[in-house]
Amino acid sequence: MKGFYHRSLGDEPRGGRVTELLARPLLSRFFPLAARFVQPLAGEYAGRRALLESLPFVEGWGVDVGLLVDIVERCGADAVAQVDLGSRDHRNRPLDELGPQAAEILATVLRRAGIDRPGAALDLVRFDDSHHAERVPVRVAERPPMIEVPAYRNKLGKELSA
């Protein structure tokens, strides 16, 4: 289930700046079935345990789009229901925070499209008010599916046998 909501900062239940300027175009180009979701970066989702524990989880800002693409690719877009969650108060982040966020989402989508490779370093280059270049390291990491983590499997096995 993929949630979406009315953002109190706008008039329509669409995404914010990173969604509209980056995520939606990337999804439209590389994963058109995933592009049909109102807010691919809404941060609110639910799913069956068996499915979620079988998927890798991207750390950071790429988690939503990574899960959405993985589920749509594995199960089809019709397996994901969209749910209107009403209205959410949302603060706008300043642009200097959106650049690294967008870079993490970009790397996640490119990785899912087979263009980027896991573990590849990414530095976001941007300029300060004096036009000096600065590099902002962007870390994009993924955790393996929980079902592949030995400690989780051991605990799960004990719970099932009790």
HUVEN-V247230 format. One record per helix or strand of 3 or more residues. SS is the DSSP state (~ for helix, > for strand). FROM is the first residue (numbers start at 1). TO is the last residue. Records with the same first field share a line. If there is no record, write none. Layout:
SS=FROM-TO ; FROM-TO
This chain:
>=2-7 ; 82-88 ; 122-127 ; 133-138
~=17-30 ; 34-36 ; 49-52 ; 60-75 ; 77-79 ; 95-112 ; 146-148 ; 150-161
